[in-house]
Amino acid sequence: MKNFLVGGAVRDQLLGLSSQDRDWVVVGATPEQMVDAGFLPVGRDFPVFLHPETREEYALARTERKTARGYHGFAFHAAPDVTLEQDLARRDLTINAMARGEDGALIDPHGGERDLRERVLRHVSPAFAEDPVRILRLARFAARFHDFRVATETEALMGEMVEAGEVDALVAERVWQELARGLMEARPSRMFEVLRGCGALARLLPEVDRLWGVPQRAEYHPEVDTGVHLMMVLDMSAALGASLPVRFACLCHDLGKGTTPPEVLPKHIGHEQRSVHLLRQVCARLRVPTECREFAEVVAREHGNIHRSEEFGAAAVVRLLERCDAIRKPRRLDDILLACECDARGRLGFEQRPYPQRQRLNEALAAVRSVVTADIAAEVVGRGGGGEQIAQAVHEARVRALAQAWAAGKDGEAPAQG
């Protein structure tokens, strides 16, 4: 029985990167021997075990055979006579198909070390085409290692897979899982560029794919192309360290621009509501978690209003805060404003511009939240009023509080009302 460190841990060592997860392949063992040695079996589809002390994963060397279309269409074979080389041959990319023996020696039968040096993402074998998830994984790696290029032959193979309909067989949960991980990488735009290049984006996210070639008003968007703008927004979200809900909202905030009638371009009047409608379709199809969906809906609906909020008076700002549910969830406003800042700065030449709407709306929220709603409710009830009267009285008190805070902070000069 021999143990080999494999995959990402070996790749990251060669790149000089720290690796959180260390995976091992065991050659020459049976499941019974692993259990007898104290390992805990956890694999559902094939023999995988947790080390009794380190809790790292140890998988028996295995081969696989395609049996049906899609991600789940595989039969696995694990036995003591399966070699390390056979196990490595079933992996996706050459940079992930390396191993280190217990003596520290590098085992690299597919040129992974060379491809690391040359910054190339290349498939190991034609078996890459048997698993459509590998297209998503490669695109995610492109977002992580954004200075790597995709090998020409690998690009061609992915295009063939898309044409053959393999991508259409992907299950929603796995698509979302890979997209979510790719959004959290250093350069998320690379993931979408790779998916678009092989045709997979049009199959998986046609709402996003159709944004390329859609013009915008150059005075607001010097980059003009909506798809280019979207990629800049995503990369700005990564640069600013945004959370997954924020990055997903950035991805979906302008979906409605892809359905703007041609006769009104480059204006996109009403695209916010169209974006919400398309976003709901995406979330239903990919089974996006509720937190991401609800947050993205607010950003899609309100980002234009937040950009223009410096022109708003107290009443309009309070209504905006209420629609964002910011009074009840003040921390959420920080994320909403971050998504809007990514949108504002994700434009050619705008990357270093400040976003004063953030400070103004945060200060407005503080003033609005200073209103003691319980006292107002008690007063209204004392006059015989009910729920609608309480809500109106609270709203009016919040508007007064904000107007007074602005007047006090600007020596009596309040912004225009509206």
Sequence and secondary structure as in RCSB ss.txt:
>XXXX:A:sequence
MKNFLVGGAVRDQLLGLSSQDRDWVVVGATPEQMVDAGFLPVGRDFPVFLHPETREEYALARTERKTARGYHGFA
FHAAPDVTLEQDLARRDLTINAMARGEDGALIDPHGGERDLRERVLRHVSPAFAEDPVRILRLARFAARFHDFRV
ATETEALMGEMVEAGEVDALVAERVWQELARGLMEARPSRMFEVLRGCGALARLLPEVDRLWGVPQRAEYHPEVD
TGVHLMMVLDMSAALGASLPVRFACLCHDLGKGTTPPEVLPKHIGHEQRSVHLLRQVCARLRVPTECREFAEVVA
REHGNIHRSEEFGAAAVVRLLERCDAIRKPRRLDDILLACECDARGRLGFEQRPYPQRQRLNEALAAVRSVVTAD
IAAEVVGRGGGGEQIAQAVHEARVRALAQAWAAGKDGEAPAQG
>XXXX:A:secstr
 EEEEETHHHHHHHHT   S  EEEEES  HHHHHHTT EE  SSS EEE TTT  EEEE EEEEE SSSTT EE
EEE TT  HHHHHHTSSBGGGS EE TT  EE TT HHHHHHHTEE BSSGGGGG THHHHHHHHHHHHSTT EE
 HHHHHHHHHHHHTTTGGG  HHHHHHHHHHHHTSS HHHHHHHHHHHTHHHHH HHHHTTTT    TTT TT  
HHHHHHHHHHHHHHTT  HHHHHHHHHTTGGGGGS GGGTT  TTHHHHHHHHHHHHHHHHT  HHHHHHHHHHH
HHHHHHHTGGG  HHHHHHHHHHTTTTT HHHHHHHHHHHHHHHHSSTTTTT   THHHHHHHHHHHHHTS HHH
HHHHHHHTT  HHHHHHHHHHHHHHHHHHHHHHHTTT      
